Amino acid sequence: MAGGMGPGILSGPVDDPRSSRSPAPEVEASVGLLVTHMETRFTGVVTGFGQGGVILRSRDGSVQRMFALRPGSFLVGAGTVTLVRPEGAAGSVAPPARTASGSLAVARTRARVARAGRILVEGIHDAELVEKVWGDDLRLEGVVVERLDGVDVLPDFVRAFRPGADARLGVLVDHLVPGSKESRMAASVSGPHIAIRGTPYVDVWQAIRPTTLGLDCWPVVPPGRSWKEGMCEAFGEPSPGRLWKKLVAQVHTYADLEPALVGAVEALIDFVTAGA
């Protein structure tokens, strides 16, 4: 396993502007300027301004975020700068607002009454991650997410739930690979009104892209050792709960997650809402 990585990746940039000996130069944040937000390493072009912040859009146009105009908080090229709003600058010229999942945001719409169908996830961390990215979509569609607290109870849940044409059941499973316990459980509950999708990851934590956390890759944990214990040691945080809160805090949109998880969740939402 990689050795202890210290607090660096989650506590801010190494070149914290507060440690600079001289103020960072001011640069006018003109629309189209390519900049990097130092704390999150998000790179994008300036598209406009909101209250107290500059709006950046990723280079592929899929993600848009707003950042406070704090001194020395951005990079232009290789240099640390303080972005300043151009005099008389208008507001954002961005496209229509989108949810964290990338869907078009629907303003002033009440949550739909819950459907009979459900999406099941394995544990609390899976549920929190799905809520953070797809919560708006799920409320709009009236889809409730329930957690199993372990895939071992899946057969009992399915028997009690009795999936049907008007009560479809979608299941999100970690480590859905040939020969795994999860794949055997999935095969035991197959049917026309149940869909099981998953990722190859041992734990949902791995569905967060390493680059979202400032890493090249996730640390490697030797076989036979608890994966979460290994992560706690690597990140220098003894509490799995506290470490998870730090990790999930770095997730803002679907672009911060691995495509395997994004595709699985969206397939399950489509399945549960089909024919509505």
Buried (B, 14 or more C-beta within 10 A) or exposed (E): EBEEBEEEBBEBBEEEBEEEEEEBEEBEBEBEBEBBBBBBBBEBBBBBBEEEBBBBBBEEEEBBBBBEBBBBBBBBEEEBBBBBBEEEBEEBEBEEEBBBBBBEEEEEEEEBEEBBBBBBBBBEBBBBBBBBBBBBBBBBBBBBBEBBEEBEBBEEBBEEBEBBEEBBBBBBBBBBEEEBEBBEBBEEBEEEBBBBBBBEBBBBBBBBBBEBBBBEEBBEBEEEEEBBEBBBBBBBBEEBEEBBEBBBEBBBBBBBBBEBBBEBBBBBBEBBBEEE
